[in-house]
């Protein structure tokens, strides 16, 4: 049975009081195969349809890419609703040009796609790296340049539980331009 070993809240940094105005949450589930599950927080406004109603599941392309896969998932699936303007259009368009299945509700980077005759990768290693490098550059919601930078920053609050595969990889967050807070769980007797 899989167990949740990490959580990431995605949203905007609050301009006055710290914290976060969350829009999405991701859970890392691990056992025989890790997977990231991404859920929107809240309900749609009347007449508004989120592109990601329900949840999305990604199975990373290998143990060395678990955190990178989660951060790419944030950039592709979570930045459409974080602010009033979509900031990830270029990244999404690039991803779609590389793989017609990258925006599916379930993406298995490890197994790929089987059409009954042939199996093909979702992304090659080179494509994954290219998209991940693009994702590292995203941070600002471009809605009002007169607003202080900290008011428009994408924020991640990460909770790492005991036994998580992403423990020890915290330096990876510094390669991104997000505002990040990391919390660790501790066993209390």
Buried (B, 14 or more C-beta within 10 A) or exposed (E): EEEEBBBBBBBBBEEEEEEBBBBBBBBBBBEEEBBBBBEBEEEEEEEEEBEBEEBBBBBBBEEEBBBBBBBBBBBBBBBBBBBEEBBBEEBBEBBEEBBEBBBBEEBBBBEBBEEEEEEEBBBEEEBBEBBBEBBBEBBEBEEEEEEEEEBBBBBBBBBBBEEBBBBEBBEBBEBBBBBBBBEEBEEEE
